[in-house]
Amino acid sequence: MAEWTVANLVAIYGAMLSTIIAVTAALRWLLQGPKASVSVFNPNEFWTRDRHYGFVVSNAGSRPFVVQSVHVSFHSSLKGRDTIGPIERYDQSSQMSPSFKKERDPHKENTVRYVPNVIAQGEEYTAISTPPEEFEPSRHWIRVVAYVRNSNRKFVGWASPVEKEDL
């Protein structure tokens, strides 16, 4: 049986410490990436009298990202199996693209250019739209799914049915 010398104890301590550091670094590498938070607002939650819903995709992490597309669907239950109306998609082919924003062109007067809409830490992308005619804010759910560029993760937010209060 080997004796417990100071050199042996230091070697064991060094091996344990390097293993813990390697595991921590591996977990940090696996868990890093974009972190988005999706908030959805029912039309009955707005102070206006018209039928608009809203959603916010905000950066909840430290890494900036670009929202590639947003899919909005309307459901009669939280299970999300029965869709009411068509699924609305906001991407580069739609007028309301979350990937780009308009910016004044500094080299040309009265013109704009489209640049990537990079959402940094603490920033958000906000949109307001109108639901389909079949949608009842007091009975139906709204589901918003945000897809981030260069990531295979999707971020989901729900808005529950809300009764309209007298304003």
C-alpha positions as CSV (number, residue, x, y, z in Angstrom):
1,M,0.0,0.0,0.0
2,A,1.3,3.4,-0.9
3,E,2.1,6.0,1.7
4,W,0.2,9.3,1.9
5,T,3.0,11.7,1.2
6,V,2.6,15.4,0.7
7,A,3.4,14.9,-3.0
8,N,0.7,12.3,-3.4
9,L,-1.9,14.6,-1.6
10,V,-0.9,17.5,-3.9
11,A,-1.3,15.3,-7.0
12,I,-4.7,14.1,-5.9
13,Y,-5.8,17.7,-5.1
14,G,-4.6,18.9,-8.5
15,A,-6.3,16.1,-10.3
16,M,-9.6,16.7,-8.6
17,L,-9.4,20.5,-9.1
18,S,-8.6,20.1,-12.8
19,T,-11.5,17.7,-13.3
20,I,-13.9,20.1,-11.6
21,I,-12.7,23.0,-13.8
22,A,-13.0,20.9,-17.0
23,V,-16.5,19.8,-16.1
24,T,-17.5,23.4,-15.3
25,A,-16.1,24.7,-18.6
26,A,-17.8,22.0,-20.6
27,L,-21.2,22.7,-19.0
28,R,-20.7,26.5,-19.6
29,W,-19.9,25.8,-23.2
30,L,-22.9,23.6,-23.6
31,L,-25.3,26.0,-22.0
32,Q,-24.1,29.2,-23.6
33,G,-25.9,30.6,-26.5
34,P,-28.8,33.0,-27.1
35,K,-31.5,33.2,-24.5
36,A,-34.7,34.9,-25.5
37,S,-37.8,35.7,-23.5
38,V,-41.1,35.8,-25.3
39,S,-44.1,37.8,-23.8
40,V,-47.5,37.8,-25.5
41,F,-50.4,40.2,-24.8
42,N,-54.0,39.4,-25.3
43,P,-56.1,42.0,-27.1
44,N,-58.2,42.5,-23.9
45,E,-55.0,43.5,-22.1
46,F,-54.5,46.6,-24.2
47,W,-56.1,49.9,-23.3
48,T,-57.3,50.5,-26.9
49,R,-60.7,49.4,-28.1
50,D,-59.5,47.7,-31.3
51,R,-58.5,44.1,-31.8
52,H,-54.8,44.0,-31.6
53,Y,-52.4,41.6,-29.8
54,G,-48.8,42.2,-29.1
55,F,-45.6,40.3,-28.5
56,V,-42.2,41.1,-27.2
57,V,-39.0,39.1,-27.9
58,S,-36.3,40.3,-25.4
59,N,-32.7,39.2,-24.9
60,A,-32.5,37.5,-21.5
61,G,-28.9,36.5,-21.9
62,S,-25.5,38.1,-22.4
63,R,-25.0,37.1,-26.1
64,P,-26.6,39.4,-28.8
65,F,-28.8,37.6,-31.4
66,V,-31.0,38.3,-34.4
67,V,-34.6,37.0,-34.5
68,Q,-34.9,35.0,-37.7
69,S,-38.6,34.5,-37.7
70,V,-41.7,34.6,-35.4
71,H,-44.7,32.3,-35.8
72,V,-48.0,33.2,-34.2
73,S,-50.9,30.7,-33.9
74,F,-54.3,30.9,-32.1
75,H,-55.7,28.0,-30.2
76,S,-58.9,27.1,-28.2
77,S,-56.8,25.3,-25.5
78,L,-53.4,25.3,-24.0
79,K,-52.6,21.9,-25.6
80,G,-52.3,23.8,-28.9
81,R,-53.6,21.0,-31.1
82,D,-56.5,22.8,-32.7
83,T,-55.4,25.9,-34.5
84,I,-57.9,28.8,-35.2
85,G,-57.2,30.5,-38.5
86,P,-53.9,30.5,-40.3
87,I,-50.5,30.6,-38.6
88,E,-49.0,34.0,-39.1
89,R,-45.3,34.0,-40.0
90,Y,-43.0,37.0,-39.6
91,D,-39.8,36.5,-41.5
92,Q,-37.7,38.0,-44.3
93,S,-40.5,37.4,-46.8
94,S,-43.1,39.4,-44.8
95,Q,-43.5,43.1,-44.4
96,M,-42.9,42.9,-40.7
97,S,-39.5,41.2,-40.6
98,P,-37.9,40.8,-37.2
99,S,-34.4,40.2,-38.8
100,F,-34.0,43.7,-40.3
101,K,-34.6,47.3,-39.3
102,K,-34.6,50.5,-41.3
103,E,-31.8,52.9,-40.8
104,R,-31.0,56.2,-42.5
105,D,-28.3,55.9,-45.1
106,P,-25.6,58.4,-44.1
107,H,-24.2,58.6,-47.6
108,K,-27.5,59.3,-49.4
109,E,-30.2,61.8,-48.5
110,N,-33.8,60.8,-48.1
111,T,-33.0,57.1,-48.3
112,V,-33.0,54.2,-45.9
113,R,-31.1,50.9,-45.8
114,Y,-31.9,47.7,-44.1
115,V,-29.4,46.4,-41.5
116,P,-29.6,43.4,-39.3
117,N,-31.7,43.9,-36.2
118,V,-29.2,42.8,-33.5
119,I,-30.9,42.5,-30.1
120,A,-28.3,43.1,-27.4
121,Q,-28.5,42.3,-23.8
122,G,-31.6,44.0,-22.3
123,E,-33.0,45.1,-25.6
124,E,-36.2,43.8,-27.2
125,Y,-38.2,43.4,-30.5
126,T,-41.8,44.5,-30.2
127,A,-44.7,44.0,-32.6
128,I,-48.4,44.5,-32.7
129,S,-50.8,42.8,-35.1
130,T,-54.4,41.9,-35.7
131,P,-55.7,38.4,-35.0
132,P,-58.0,36.5,-37.4
133,E,-61.7,37.1,-37.3
134,E,-62.5,33.8,-35.7
135,F,-60.3,34.7,-32.7
136,E,-62.2,35.5,-29.4
137,P,-59.9,37.1,-26.8
138,S,-62.0,35.8,-23.9
139,R,-61.9,32.2,-25.1
140,H,-58.8,31.5,-27.2
141,W,-55.0,31.3,-26.5
142,I,-52.2,33.0,-28.5
143,R,-48.9,31.1,-29.0
144,V,-45.8,32.9,-30.2
145,V,-42.7,31.0,-31.2
146,A,-39.4,32.9,-31.9
147,Y,-36.6,31.4,-33.8
148,V,-33.1,32.8,-33.4
149,R,-30.5,32.9,-36.2
150,N,-27.6,30.4,-35.9
151,S,-29.4,28.4,-33.2
152,N,-31.6,25.3,-33.3
153,R,-33.6,26.5,-30.2
154,K,-37.0,27.9,-30.3
155,F,-38.5,30.2,-27.6
156,V,-42.2,30.0,-26.9
157,G,-44.6,32.4,-25.2
158,W,-48.4,32.1,-24.5
159,A,-51.2,34.6,-23.8
160,S,-54.2,33.2,-22.0
161,P,-57.8,34.1,-22.6
162,V,-58.7,37.3,-20.8
163,E,-62.1,38.8,-20.0
164,K,-62.6,42.4,-21.2
165,E,-62.8,44.8,-18.3
166,D,-64.8,48.0,-18.6
167,L,-62.4,50.9,-19.1
